[in-house]
């Protein structure tokens, strides 16, 4: 998608603090972090949201979660605990129309997602 911010980050047309990348995935620090560790993990393949994922994309979705697990280790939050979130659609809190995982950690996270940002 030519106008997608996250596609532009994946293609290095827009600068971001990239912390992981491979042929299928890019991960970068959120510019407005909700926790000490707040990393966005995106597929290079564009999906507007989770509802656009098809059965043939299952392996890629698994790789996104493996990347989150890897990064939790790199940022030393794996043992203490962390959260992985996928927001879907406007009412689900999705701000950018490109499927992405939020990896959150580094502090105790709020259990009540109904309050504010839920962290």
Phi and psi restraints in degrees (range 20) as a CNS / XPLOR table:
assign (resid 1 and name C) (resid 2 and name N)
       (resid 2 and name CA) (resid 2 and name C) 1.0 -69.6 20.0 2
assign (resid 2 and name N) (resid 2 and name CA)
       (resid 2 and name C) (resid 3 and name N) 1.0 -25.9 20.0 2
assign (resid 2 and name C) (resid 3 and name N)
       (resid 3 and name CA) (resid 3 and name C) 1.0 -103.5 20.0 2
assign (resid 3 and name N) (resid 3 and name CA)
       (resid 3 and name C) (resid 4 and name N) 1.0 8.0 20.0 2
assign (resid 3 and name C) (resid 4 and name N)
       (resid 4 and name CA) (resid 4 and name C) 1.0 -83.8 20.0 2
assign (resid 4 and name N) (resid 4 and name CA)
       (resid 4 and name C) (resid 5 and name N) 1.0 121.7 20.0 2
assign (resid 4 and name C) (resid 5 and name N)
       (resid 5 and name CA) (resid 5 and name C) 1.0 -58.0 20.0 2
assign (resid 5 and name N) (resid 5 and name CA)
       (resid 5 and name C) (resid 6 and name N) 1.0 -44.8 20.0 2
assign (resid 5 and name C) (resid 6 and name N)
       (resid 6 and name CA) (resid 6 and name C) 1.0 -70.3 20.0 2
assign (resid 6 and name N) (resid 6 and name CA)
       (resid 6 and name C) (resid 7 and name N) 1.0 -33.9 20.0 2
assign (resid 6 and name C) (resid 7 and name N)
       (resid 7 and name CA) (resid 7 and name C) 1.0 -62.8 20.0 2
assign (resid 7 and name N) (resid 7 and name CA)
       (resid 7 and name C) (resid 8 and name N) 1.0 -39.8 20.0 2
assign (resid 7 and name C) (resid 8 and name N)
       (resid 8 and name CA) (resid 8 and name C) 1.0 -65.6 20.0 2
assign (resid 8 and name N) (resid 8 and name CA)
       (resid 8 and name C) (resid 9 and name N) 1.0 -36.8 20.0 2
assign (resid 8 and name C) (resid 9 and name N)
       (resid 9 and name CA) (resid 9 and name C) 1.0 -65.2 20.0 2
assign (resid 9 and name N) (resid 9 and name CA)
       (resid 9 and name C) (resid 10 and name N) 1.0 -44.7 20.0 2
assign (resid 9 and name C) (resid 10 and name N)
       (resid 10 and name CA) (resid 10 and name C) 1.0 -61.1 20.0 2
assign (resid 10 and name N) (resid 10 and name CA)
       (resid 10 and name C) (resid 11 and name N) 1.0 -33.8 20.0 2
assign (resid 10 and name C) (resid 11 and name N)
       (resid 11 and name CA) (resid 11 and name C) 1.0 -89.4 20.0 2
assign (resid 11 and name N) (resid 11 and name CA)
       (resid 11 and name C) (resid 12 and name N) 1.0 3.1 20.0 2
assign (resid 11 and name C) (resid 12 and name N)
       (resid 12 and name CA) (resid 12 and name C) 1.0 64.5 20.0 2
assign (resid 12 and name N) (resid 12 and name CA)
       (resid 12 and name C) (resid 13 and name N) 1.0 26.2 20.0 2
assign (resid 12 and name C) (resid 13 and name N)
       (resid 13 and name CA) (resid 13 and name C) 1.0 -85.9 20.0 2
assign (resid 13 and name N) (resid 13 and name CA)
       (resid 13 and name C) (resid 14 and name N) 1.0 -21.7 20.0 2
assign (resid 13 and name C) (resid 14 and name N)
       (resid 14 and name CA) (resid 14 and name C) 1.0 -126.3 20.0 2
assign (resid 14 and name N) (resid 14 and name CA)
       (resid 14 and name C) (resid 15 and name N) 1.0 136.4 20.0 2
assign (resid 14 and name C) (resid 15 and name N)
       (resid 15 and name CA) (resid 15 and name C) 1.0 -75.7 20.0 2
assign (resid 15 and name N) (resid 15 and name CA)
       (resid 15 and name C) (resid 16 and name N) 1.0 141.4 20.0 2
assign (resid 15 and name C) (resid 16 and name N)
       (resid 16 and name CA) (resid 16 and name C) 1.0 -152.5 20.0 2
assign (resid 16 and name N) (resid 16 and name CA)
       (resid 16 and name C) (resid 17 and name N) 1.0 160.7 20.0 2
assign (resid 16 and name C) (resid 17 and name N)
       (resid 17 and name CA) (resid 17 and name C) 1.0 -86.4 20.0 2
assign (resid 17 and name N) (resid 17 and name CA)
       (resid 17 and name C) (resid 18 and name N) 1.0 84.7 20.0 2
assign (resid 17 and name C) (resid 18 and name N)
       (resid 18 and name CA) (resid 18 and name C) 1.0 -73.4 20.0 2
assign (resid 18 and name N) (resid 18 and name CA)
       (resid 18 and name C) (resid 19 and name N) 1.0 131.2 20.0 2
assign (resid 18 and name C) (resid 19 and name N)
       (resid 19 and name CA) (resid 19 and name C) 1.0 -115.3 20.0 2
assign (resid 19 and name N) (resid 19 and name CA)
       (resid 19 and name C) (resid 20 and name N) 1.0 -10.0 20.0 2
assign (resid 19 and name C) (resid 20 and name N)
       (resid 20 and name CA) (resid 20 and name C) 1.0 -163.1 20.0 2
assign (resid 20 and name N) (resid 20 and name CA)
       (resid 20 and name C) (resid 21 and name N) 1.0 142.4 20.0 2
assign (resid 20 and name C) (resid 21 and name N)
       (resid 21 and name CA) (resid 21 and name C) 1.0 -160.2 20.0 2
assign (resid 21 and name N) (resid 21 and name CA)
       (resid 21 and name C) (resid 22 and name N) 1.0 149.6 20.0 2
assign (resid 21 and name C) (resid 22 and name N)
       (resid 22 and name CA) (resid 22 and name C) 1.0 -143.9 20.0 2
assign (resid 22 and name N) (resid 22 and name CA)
       (resid 22 and name C) (resid 23 and name N) 1.0 -163.7 20.0 2
assign (resid 22 and name C) (resid 23 and name N)
       (resid 23 and name CA) (resid 23 and name C) 1.0 -64.7 20.0 2
assign (resid 23 and name N) (resid 23 and name CA)
       (resid 23 and name C) (resid 24 and name N) 1.0 -25.7 20.0 2
assign (resid 23 and name C) (resid 24 and name N)
       (resid 24 and name CA) (resid 24 and name C) 1.0 -115.9 20.0 2
assign (resid 24 and name N) (resid 24 and name CA)
       (resid 24 and name C) (resid 25 and name N) 1.0 -14.4 20.0 2
assign (resid 24 and name C) (resid 25 and name N)
       (resid 25 and name CA) (resid 25 and name C) 1.0 -136.0 20.0 2
assign (resid 25 and name N) (resid 25 and name CA)
       (resid 25 and name C) (resid 26 and name N) 1.0 145.8 20.0 2
assign (resid 25 and name C) (resid 26 and name N)
       (resid 26 and name CA) (resid 26 and name C) 1.0 -132.4 20.0 2
assign (resid 26 and name N) (resid 26 and name CA)
       (resid 26 and name C) (resid 27 and name N) 1.0 137.2 20.0 2
assign (resid 26 and name C) (resid 27 and name N)
       (resid 27 and name CA) (resid 27 and name C) 1.0 -128.0 20.0 2
assign (resid 27 and name N) (resid 27 and name CA)
       (resid 27 and name C) (resid 28 and name N) 1.0 137.6 20.0 2
assign (resid 27 and name C) (resid 28 and name N)
       (resid 28 and name CA) (resid 28 and name C) 1.0 -148.7 20.0 2
assign (resid 28 and name N) (resid 28 and name CA)
       (resid 28 and name C) (resid 29 and name N) 1.0 159.0 20.0 2
assign (resid 28 and name C) (resid 29 and name N)
       (resid 29 and name CA) (resid 29 and name C) 1.0 -72.3 20.0 2
assign (resid 29 and name N) (resid 29 and name CA)
       (resid 29 and name C) (resid 30 and name N) 1.0 138.2 20.0 2
assign (resid 29 and name C) (resid 30 and name N)
       (resid 30 and name CA) (resid 30 and name C) 1.0 -68.0 20.0 2
assign (resid 30 and name N) (resid 30 and name CA)
       (resid 30 and name C) (resid 31 and name N) 1.0 136.1 20.0 2
assign (resid 30 and name C) (resid 31 and name N)
       (resid 31 and name CA) (resid 31 and name C) 1.0 -76.5 20.0 2
assign (resid 31 and name N) (resid 31 and name CA)
       (resid 31 and name C) (resid 32 and name N) 1.0 -13.9 20.0 2
assign (resid 31 and name C) (resid 32 and name N)
       (resid 32 and name CA) (resid 32 and name C) 1.0 -129.9 20.0 2
assign (resid 32 and name N) (resid 32 and name CA)
       (resid 32 and name C) (resid 33 and name N) 1.0 70.4 20.0 2
assign (resid 32 and name C) (resid 33 and name N)
       (resid 33 and name CA) (resid 33 and name C) 1.0 -65.2 20.0 2
assign (resid 33 and name N) (resid 33 and name CA)
       (resid 33 and name C) (resid 34 and name N) 1.0 138.9 20.0 2
assign (resid 33 and name C) (resid 34 and name N)
       (resid 34 and name CA) (resid 34 and name C) 1.0 -97.4 20.0 2
assign (resid 34 and name N) (resid 34 and name CA)
       (resid 34 and name C) (resid 35 and name N) 1.0 -1.9 20.0 2
assign (resid 34 and name C) (resid 35 and name N)
       (resid 35 and name CA) (resid 35 and name C) 1.0 -155.0 20.0 2
assign (resid 35 and name N) (resid 35 and name CA)
       (resid 35 and name C) (resid 36 and name N) 1.0 163.6 20.0 2
assign (resid 35 and name C) (resid 36 and name N)
       (resid 36 and name CA) (resid 36 and name C) 1.0 -55.2 20.0 2
assign (resid 36 and name N) (resid 36 and name CA)
       (resid 36 and name C) (resid 37 and name N) 1.0 -37.4 20.0 2
assign (resid 36 and name C) (resid 37 and name N)
       (resid 37 and name CA) (resid 37 and name C) 1.0 -110.1 20.0 2
assign (resid 37 and name N) (resid 37 and name CA)
       (resid 37 and name C) (resid 38 and name N) 1.0 116.6 20.0 2
assign (resid 37 and name C) (resid 38 and name N)
       (resid 38 and name CA) (resid 38 and name C) 1.0 -144.0 20.0 2
assign (resid 38 and name N) (resid 38 and name CA)
       (resid 38 and name C) (resid 39 and name N) 1.0 99.8 20.0 2
assign (resid 38 and name C) (resid 39 and name N)
       (resid 39 and name CA) (resid 39 and name C) 1.0 -117.7 20.0 2
assign (resid 39 and name N) (resid 39 and name CA)
       (resid 39 and name C) (resid 40 and name N) 1.0 136.4 20.0 2
assign (resid 39 and name C) (resid 40 and name N)
       (resid 40 and name CA) (resid 40 and name C) 1.0 -98.2 20.0 2
assign (resid 40 and name N) (resid 40 and name CA)
       (resid 40 and name C) (resid 41 and name N) 1.0 131.6 20.0 2
assign (resid 40 and name C) (resid 41 and name N)
       (resid 41 and name CA) (resid 41 and name C) 1.0 -119.4 20.0 2
assign (resid 41 and name N) (resid 41 and name CA)
       (resid 41 and name C) (resid 42 and name N) 1.0 119.3 20.0 2
assign (resid 41 and name C) (resid 42 and name N)
       (resid 42 and name CA) (resid 42 and name C) 1.0 -124.8 20.0 2
assign (resid 42 and name N) (resid 42 and name CA)
       (resid 42 and name C) (resid 43 and name N) 1.0 149.7 20.0 2
assign (resid 42 and name C) (resid 43 and name N)
       (resid 43 and name CA) (resid 43 and name C) 1.0 -80.4 20.0 2
assign (resid 43 and name N) (resid 43 and name CA)
       (resid 43 and name C) (resid 44 and name N) 1.0 146.5 20.0 2
assign (resid 43 and name C) (resid 44 and name N)
       (resid 44 and name CA) (resid 44 and name C) 1.0 -65.9 20.0 2
assign (resid 44 and name N) (resid 44 and name CA)
       (resid 44 and name C) (resid 45 and name N) 1.0 -33.2 20.0 2
assign (resid 44 and name C) (resid 45 and name N)
       (resid 45 and name CA) (resid 45 and name C) 1.0 -69.3 20.0 2
assign (resid 45 and name N) (resid 45 and name CA)
       (resid 45 and name C) (resid 46 and name N) 1.0 132.5 20.0 2
assign (resid 45 and name C) (resid 46 and name N)
       (resid 46 and name CA) (resid 46 and name C) 1.0 -82.3 20.0 2
assign (resid 46 and name N) (resid 46 and name CA)
       (resid 46 and name C) (resid 47 and name N) 1.0 127.8 20.0 2
assign (resid 46 and name C) (resid 47 and name N)
       (resid 47 and name CA) (resid 47 and name C) 1.0 -128.9 20.0 2
assign (resid 47 and name N) (resid 47 and name CA)
       (resid 47 and name C) (resid 48 and name N) 1.0 132.4 20.0 2
assign (resid 47 and name C) (resid 48 and name N)
       (resid 48 and name CA) (resid 48 and name C) 1.0 -59.3 20.0 2
assign (resid 48 and name N) (resid 48 and name CA)
       (resid 48 and name C) (resid 49 and name N) 1.0 -42.9 20.0 2
assign (resid 48 and name C) (resid 49 and name N)
       (resid 49 and name CA) (resid 49 and name C) 1.0 -159.1 20.0 2
assign (resid 49 and name N) (resid 49 and name CA)
       (resid 49 and name C) (resid 50 and name N) 1.0 -178.3 20.0 2
assign (resid 49 and name C) (resid 50 and name N)
       (resid 50 and name CA) (resid 50 and name C) 1.0 -60.0 20.0 2
assign (resid 50 and name N) (resid 50 and name CA)
       (resid 50 and name C) (resid 51 and name N) 1.0 -30.6 20.0 2
assign (resid 50 and name C) (resid 51 and name N)
       (resid 51 and name CA) (resid 51 and name C) 1.0 -66.4 20.0 2
assign (resid 51 and name N) (resid 51 and name CA)
       (resid 51 and name C) (resid 52 and name N) 1.0 -15.7 20.0 2
assign (resid 51 and name C) (resid 52 and name N)
       (resid 52 and name CA) (resid 52 and name C) 1.0 -88.2 20.0 2
assign (resid 52 and name N) (resid 52 and name CA)
       (resid 52 and name C) (resid 53 and name N) 1.0 -6.5 20.0 2
assign (resid 52 and name C) (resid 53 and name N)
       (resid 53 and name CA) (resid 53 and name C) 1.0 -72.8 20.0 2
assign (resid 53 and name N) (resid 53 and name CA)
       (resid 53 and name C) (resid 54 and name N) 1.0 136.1 20.0 2
assign (resid 53 and name C) (resid 54 and name N)
       (resid 54 and name CA) (resid 54 and name C) 1.0 -112.9 20.0 2
assign (resid 54 and name N) (resid 54 and name CA)
       (resid 54 and name C) (resid 55 and name N) 1.0 169.9 20.0 2
assign (resid 54 and name C) (resid 55 and name N)
       (resid 55 and name CA) (resid 55 and name C) 1.0 -54.3 20.0 2
assign (resid 55 and name N) (resid 55 and name CA)
       (resid 55 and name C) (resid 56 and name N) 1.0 -39.0 20.0 2
assign (resid 55 and name C) (resid 56 and name N)
       (resid 56 and name CA) (resid 56 and name C) 1.0 -69.5 20.0 2
assign (resid 56 and name N) (resid 56 and name CA)
       (resid 56 and name C) (resid 57 and name N) 1.0 -9.2 20.0 2
assign (resid 56 and name C) (resid 57 and name N)
       (resid 57 and name CA) (resid 57 and name C) 1.0 -95.7 20.0 2
assign (resid 57 and name N) (resid 57 and name CA)
       (resid 57 and name C) (resid 58 and name N) 1.0 2.8 20.0 2
assign (resid 57 and name C) (resid 58 and name N)
       (resid 58 and name CA) (resid 58 and name C) 1.0 -57.6 20.0 2
assign (resid 58 and name N) (resid 58 and name CA)
       (resid 58 and name C) (resid 59 and name N) 1.0 -41.9 20.0 2
assign (resid 58 and name C) (resid 59 and name N)
       (resid 59 and name CA) (resid 59 and name C) 1.0 -63.2 20.0 2
assign (resid 59 and name N) (resid 59 and name CA)
       (resid 59 and name C) (resid 60 and name N) 1.0 -42.2 20.0 2
assign (resid 59 and name C) (resid 60 and name N)
       (resid 60 and name CA) (resid 60 and name C) 1.0 -63.5 20.0 2
assign (resid 60 and name N) (resid 60 and name CA)
       (resid 60 and name C) (resid 61 and name N) 1.0 -41.4 20.0 2
assign (resid 60 and name C) (resid 61 and name N)
       (resid 61 and name CA) (resid 61 and name C) 1.0 -63.9 20.0 2
assign (resid 61 and name N) (resid 61 and name CA)
       (resid 61 and name C) (resid 62 and name N) 1.0 -39.2 20.0 2
assign (resid 61 and name C) (resid 62 and name N)
       (resid 62 and name CA) (resid 62 and name C) 1.0 -61.7 20.0 2
assign (resid 62 and name N) (resid 62 and name CA)
       (resid 62 and name C) (resid 63 and name N) 1.0 -40.5 20.0 2
assign (resid 62 and name C) (resid 63 and name N)
       (resid 63 and name CA) (resid 63 and name C) 1.0 -64.8 20.0 2
assign (resid 63 and name N) (resid 63 and name CA)
       (resid 63 and name C) (resid 64 and name N) 1.0 -33.1 20.0 2
assign (resid 63 and name C) (resid 64 and name N)
       (resid 64 and name CA) (resid 64 and name C) 1.0 -61.6 20.0 2
assign (resid 64 and name N) (resid 64 and name CA)
       (resid 64 and name C) (resid 65 and name N) 1.0 -42.7 20.0 2
assign (resid 64 and name C) (resid 65 and name N)
       (resid 65 and name CA) (resid 65 and name C) 1.0 -69.2 20.0 2
assign (resid 65 and name N) (resid 65 and name CA)
       (resid 65 and name C) (resid 66 and name N) 1.0 -36.4 20.0 2
assign (resid 65 and name C) (resid 66 and name N)
       (resid 66 and name CA) (resid 66 and name C) 1.0 -64.5 20.0 2
assign (resid 66 and name N) (resid 66 and name CA)
       (resid 66 and name C) (resid 67 and name N) 1.0 -36.9 20.0 2
assign (resid 66 and name C) (resid 67 and name N)
       (resid 67 and name CA) (resid 67 and name C) 1.0 -64.3 20.0 2
assign (resid 67 and name N) (resid 67 and name CA)
       (resid 67 and name C) (resid 68 and name N) 1.0 -40.2 20.0 2
assign (resid 67 and name C) (resid 68 and name N)
       (resid 68 and name CA) (resid 68 and name C) 1.0 -61.5 20.0 2
assign (resid 68 and name N) (resid 68 and name CA)
       (resid 68 and name C) (resid 69 and name N) 1.0 -44.1 20.0 2
assign (resid 68 and name C) (resid 69 and name N)
       (resid 69 and name CA) (resid 69 and name C) 1.0 -61.8 20.0 2
assign (resid 69 and name N) (resid 69 and name CA)
       (resid 69 and name C) (resid 70 and name N) 1.0 -44.8 20.0 2
assign (resid 69 and name C) (resid 70 and name N)
       (resid 70 and name CA) (resid 70 and name C) 1.0 -59.8 20.0 2
assign (resid 70 and name N) (resid 70 and name CA)
       (resid 70 and name C) (resid 71 and name N) 1.0 -47.5 20.0 2
assign (resid 70 and name C) (resid 71 and name N)
       (resid 71 and name CA) (resid 71 and name C) 1.0 -67.8 20.0 2
assign (resid 71 and name N) (resid 71 and name CA)
       (resid 71 and name C) (resid 72 and name N) 1.0 -32.2 20.0 2
assign (resid 71 and name C) (resid 72 and name N)
       (resid 72 and name CA) (resid 72 and name C) 1.0 -60.6 20.0 2
assign (resid 72 and name N) (resid 72 and name CA)
       (resid 72 and name C) (resid 73 and name N) 1.0 -36.6 20.0 2
assign (resid 72 and name C) (resid 73 and name N)
       (resid 73 and name CA) (resid 73 and name C) 1.0 -69.2 20.0 2
assign (resid 73 and name N) (resid 73 and name CA)
       (resid 73 and name C) (resid 74 and name N) 1.0 -44.9 20.0 2
assign (resid 73 and name C) (resid 74 and name N)
       (resid 74 and name CA) (resid 74 and name C) 1.0 -59.2 20.0 2
assign (resid 74 and name N) (resid 74 and name CA)
       (resid 74 and name C) (resid 75 and name N) 1.0 -41.0 20.0 2
assign (resid 74 and name C) (resid 75 and name N)
       (resid 75 and name CA) (resid 75 and name C) 1.0 -91.5 20.0 2
assign (resid 75 and name N) (resid 75 and name CA)
       (resid 75 and name C) (resid 76 and name N) 1.0 11.0 20.0 2
assign (resid 75 and name C) (resid 76 and name N)
       (resid 76 and name CA) (resid 76 and name C) 1.0 56.4 20.0 2
assign (resid 76 and name N) (resid 76 and name CA)
       (resid 76 and name C) (resid 77 and name N) 1.0 39.7 20.0 2
assign (resid 76 and name C) (resid 77 and name N)
       (resid 77 and name CA) (resid 77 and name C) 1.0 -115.5 20.0 2
assign (resid 77 and name N) (resid 77 and name CA)
       (resid 77 and name C) (resid 78 and name N) 1.0 -0.4 20.0 2
assign (resid 77 and name C) (resid 78 and name N)
       (resid 78 and name CA) (resid 78 and name C) 1.0 -61.2 20.0 2
assign (resid 78 and name N) (resid 78 and name CA)
       (resid 78 and name C) (resid 79 and name N) 1.0 -44.5 20.0 2
assign (resid 78 and name C) (resid 79 and name N)
       (resid 79 and name CA) (resid 79 and name C) 1.0 -78.2 20.0 2
assign (resid 79 and name N) (resid 79 and name CA)
       (resid 79 and name C) (resid 80 and name N) 1.0 -34.8 20.0 2
assign (resid 79 and name C) (resid 80 and name N)
       (resid 80 and name CA) (resid 80 and name C) 1.0 -77.8 20.0 2
assign (resid 80 and name N) (resid 80 and name CA)
       (resid 80 and name C) (resid 81 and name N) 1.0 -30.0 20.0 2
assign (resid 80 and name C) (resid 81 and name N)
       (resid 81 and name CA) (resid 81 and name C) 1.0 119.7 20.0 2
assign (resid 81 and name N) (resid 81 and name CA)
       (resid 81 and name C) (resid 82 and name N) 1.0 151.8 20.0 2
assign (resid 81 and name C) (resid 82 and name N)
       (resid 82 and name CA) (resid 82 and name C) 1.0 -157.8 20.0 2
assign (resid 82 and name N) (resid 82 and name CA)
       (resid 82 and name C) (resid 83 and name N) 1.0 172.8 20.0 2
assign (resid 82 and name C) (resid 83 and name N)
       (resid 83 and name CA) (resid 83 and name C) 1.0 -127.2 20.0 2
assign (resid 83 and name N) (resid 83 and name CA)
       (resid 83 and name C) (resid 84 and name N) 1.0 140.9 20.0 2
assign (resid 83 and name C) (resid 84 and name N)
       (resid 84 and name CA) (resid 84 and name C) 1.0 -119.7 20.0 2
assign (resid 84 and name N) (resid 84 and name CA)
       (resid 84 and name C) (resid 85 and name N) 1.0 124.4 20.0 2
assign (resid 84 and name C) (resid 85 and name N)
       (resid 85 and name CA) (resid 85 and name C) 1.0 -126.5 20.0 2
assign (resid 85 and name N) (resid 85 and name CA)
       (resid 85 and name C) (resid 86 and name N) 1.0 138.9 20.0 2
assign (resid 85 and name C) (resid 86 and name N)
       (resid 86 and name CA) (resid 86 and name C) 1.0 -120.9 20.0 2
assign (resid 86 and name N) (resid 86 and name CA)
       (resid 86 and name C) (resid 87 and name N) 1.0 111.9 20.0 2
assign (resid 86 and name C) (resid 87 and name N)
       (resid 87 and name CA) (resid 87 and name C) 1.0 -84.0 20.0 2
assign (resid 87 and name N) (resid 87 and name CA)
       (resid 87 and name C) (resid 88 and name N) 1.0 141.4 20.0 2
assign (resid 87 and name C) (resid 88 and name N)
       (resid 88 and name CA) (resid 88 and name C) 1.0 -134.1 20.0 2
assign (resid 88 and name N) (resid 88 and name CA)
       (resid 88 and name C) (resid 89 and name N) 1.0 114.2 20.0 2
assign (resid 88 and name C) (resid 89 and name N)
       (resid 89 and name CA) (resid 89 and name C) 1.0 77.8 20.0 2
assign (resid 89 and name N) (resid 89 and name CA)
       (resid 89 and name C) (resid 90 and name N) 1.0 170.2 20.0 2
assign (resid 89 and name C) (resid 90 and name N)
       (resid 90 and name CA) (resid 90 and name C) 1.0 -59.3 20.0 2
assign (resid 90 and name N) (resid 90 and name CA)
       (resid 90 and name C) (resid 91 and name N) 1.0 -49.1 20.0 2
assign (resid 90 and name C) (resid 91 and name N)
       (resid 91 and name CA) (resid 91 and name C) 1.0 -70.8 20.0 2
assign (resid 91 and name N) (resid 91 and name CA)
       (resid 91 and name C) (resid 92 and name N) 1.0 -19.3 20.0 2
assign (resid 91 and name C) (resid 92 and name N)
       (resid 92 and name CA) (resid 92 and name C) 1.0 -85.9 20.0 2
assign (resid 92 and name N) (resid 92 and name CA)
       (resid 92 and name C) (resid 93 and name N) 1.0 -0.6 20.0 2
assign (resid 92 and name C) (resid 93 and name N)
       (resid 93 and name CA) (resid 93 and name C) 1.0 90.6 20.0 2
assign (resid 93 and name N) (resid 93 and name CA)
       (resid 93 and name C) (resid 94 and name N) 1.0 11.5 20.0 2
assign (resid 93 and name C) (resid 94 and name N)
       (resid 94 and name CA) (resid 94 and name C) 1.0 -76.1 20.0 2
assign (resid 94 and name N) (resid 94 and name CA)
       (resid 94 and name C) (resid 95 and name N) 1.0 119.0 20.0 2
assign (resid 94 and name C) (resid 95 and name N)
       (resid 95 and name CA) (resid 95 and name C) 1.0 -96.1 20.0 2
assign (resid 95 and name N) (resid 95 and name CA)
       (resid 95 and name C) (resid 96 and name N) 1.0 -28.5 20.0 2
assign (resid 95 and name C) (resid 96 and name N)
       (resid 96 and name CA) (resid 96 and name C) 1.0 -117.7 20.0 2
assign (resid 96 and name N) (resid 96 and name CA)
       (resid 96 and name C) (resid 97 and name N) 1.0 129.5 20.0 2
assign (resid 96 and name C) (resid 97 and name N)
       (resid 97 and name CA) (resid 97 and name C) 1.0 -80.7 20.0 2
assign (resid 97 and name N) (resid 97 and name CA)
       (resid 97 and name C) (resid 98 and name N) 1.0 65.8 20.0 2
assign (resid 97 and name C) (resid 98 and name N)
       (resid 98 and name CA) (resid 98 and name C) 1.0 -154.5 20.0 2
assign (resid 98 and name N) (resid 98 and name CA)
       (resid 98 and name C) (resid 99 and name N) 1.0 122.9 20.0 2
assign (resid 98 and name C) (resid 99 and name N)
       (resid 99 and name CA) (resid 99 and name C) 1.0 -49.9 20.0 2
assign (resid 99 and name N) (resid 99 and name CA)
       (resid 99 and name C) (resid 100 and name N) 1.0 130.8 20.0 2
assign (resid 99 and name C) (resid 100 and name N)
       (resid 100 and name CA) (resid 100 and name C) 1.0 -155.0 20.0 2
assign (resid 100 and name N) (resid 100 and name CA)
       (resid 100 and name C) (resid 101 and name N) 1.0 149.1 20.0 2
assign (resid 100 and name C) (resid 101 and name N)
       (resid 101 and name CA) (resid 101 and name C) 1.0 -102.1 20.0 2
assign (resid 101 and name N) (resid 101 and name CA)
       (resid 101 and name C) (resid 102 and name N) 1.0 141.7 20.0 2
assign (resid 101 and name C) (resid 102 and name N)
       (resid 102 and name CA) (resid 102 and name C) 1.0 -101.8 20.0 2
assign (resid 102 and name N) (resid 102 and name CA)
       (resid 102 and name C) (resid 103 and name N) 1.0 123.5 20.0 2
assign (resid 102 and name C) (resid 103 and name N)
       (resid 103 and name CA) (resid 103 and name C) 1.0 -101.3 20.0 2
assign (resid 103 and name N) (resid 103 and name CA)
       (resid 103 and name C) (resid 104 and name N) 1.0 117.5 20.0 2
assign (resid 103 and name C) (resid 104 and name N)
       (resid 104 and name CA) (resid 104 and name C) 1.0 -123.5 20.0 2
assign (resid 104 and name N) (resid 104 and name CA)
       (resid 104 and name C) (resid 105 and name N) 1.0 137.5 20.0 2
assign (resid 104 and name C) (resid 105 and name N)
       (resid 105 and name CA) (resid 105 and name C) 1.0 180.0 20.0 2
assign (resid 105 and name N) (resid 105 and name CA)
       (resid 105 and name C) (resid 106 and name N) 1.0 -171.7 20.0 2
assign (resid 105 and name C) (resid 106 and name N)
       (resid 106 and name CA) (resid 106 and name C) 1.0 96.1 20.0 2
assign (resid 106 and name N) (resid 106 and name CA)
       (resid 106 and name C) (resid 107 and name N) 1.0 0.1 20.0 2
assign (resid 106 and name C) (resid 107 and name N)
       (resid 107 and name CA) (resid 107 and name C) 1.0 -160.8 20.0 2
assign (resid 107 and name N) (resid 107 and name CA)
       (resid 107 and name C) (resid 108 and name N) 1.0 161.4 20.0 2
assign (resid 107 and name C) (resid 108 and name N)
       (resid 108 and name CA) (resid 108 and name C) 1.0 -62.3 20.0 2
assign (resid 108 and name N) (resid 108 and name CA)
       (resid 108 and name C) (resid 109 and name N) 1.0 130.8 20.0 2
assign (resid 108 and name C) (resid 109 and name N)
       (resid 109 and name CA) (resid 109 and name C) 1.0 -98.3 20.0 2
assign (resid 109 and name N) (resid 109 and name CA)
       (resid 109 and name C) (resid 110 and name N) 1.0 142.3 20.0 2
assign (resid 109 and name C) (resid 110 and name N)
       (resid 110 and name CA) (resid 110 and name C) 1.0 -60.4 20.0 2
assign (resid 110 and name N) (resid 110 and name CA)
       (resid 110 and name C) (resid 111 and name N) 1.0 134.8 20.0 2
assign (resid 110 and name C) (resid 111 and name N)
       (resid 111 and name CA) (resid 111 and name C) 1.0 -85.0 20.0 2
assign (resid 111 and name N) (resid 111 and name CA)
       (resid 111 and name C) (resid 112 and name N) 1.0 -14.1 20.0 2
assign (resid 111 and name C) (resid 112 and name N)
       (resid 112 and name CA) (resid 112 and name C) 1.0 -102.2 20.0 2
assign (resid 112 and name N) (resid 112 and name CA)
       (resid 112 and name C) (resid 113 and name N) 1.0 97.1 20.0 2
assign (resid 112 and name C) (resid 113 and name N)
       (resid 113 and name CA) (resid 113 and name C) 1.0 -72.0 20.0 2
assign (resid 113 and name N) (resid 113 and name CA)
       (resid 113 and name C) (resid 114 and name N) 1.0 -11.0 20.0 2
assign (resid 113 and name C) (resid 114 and name N)
       (resid 114 and name CA) (resid 114 and name C) 1.0 -72.2 20.0 2
assign (resid 114 and name N) (resid 114 and name CA)
       (resid 114 and name C) (resid 115 and name N) 1.0 -17.1 20.0 2
assign (resid 114 and name C) (resid 115 and name N)
       (resid 115 and name CA) (resid 115 and name C) 1.0 -98.0 20.0 2
assign (resid 115 and name N) (resid 115 and name CA)
       (resid 115 and name C) (resid 116 and name N) 1.0 116.1 20.0 2
assign (resid 115 and name C) (resid 116 and name N)
       (resid 116 and name CA) (resid 116 and name C) 1.0 56.0 20.0 2
assign (resid 116 and name N) (resid 116 and name CA)
       (resid 116 and name C) (resid 117 and name N) 1.0 -131.1 20.0 2
assign (resid 116 and name C) (resid 117 and name N)
       (resid 117 and name CA) (resid 117 and name C) 1.0 -84.8 20.0 2
assign (resid 117 and name N) (resid 117 and name CA)
       (resid 117 and name C) (resid 118 and name N) 1.0 -5.3 20.0 2
assign (resid 117 and name C) (resid 118 and name N)
       (resid 118 and name CA) (resid 118 and name C) 1.0 76.6 20.0 2
assign (resid 118 and name N) (resid 118 and name CA)
       (resid 118 and name C) (resid 119 and name N) 1.0 19.1 20.0 2
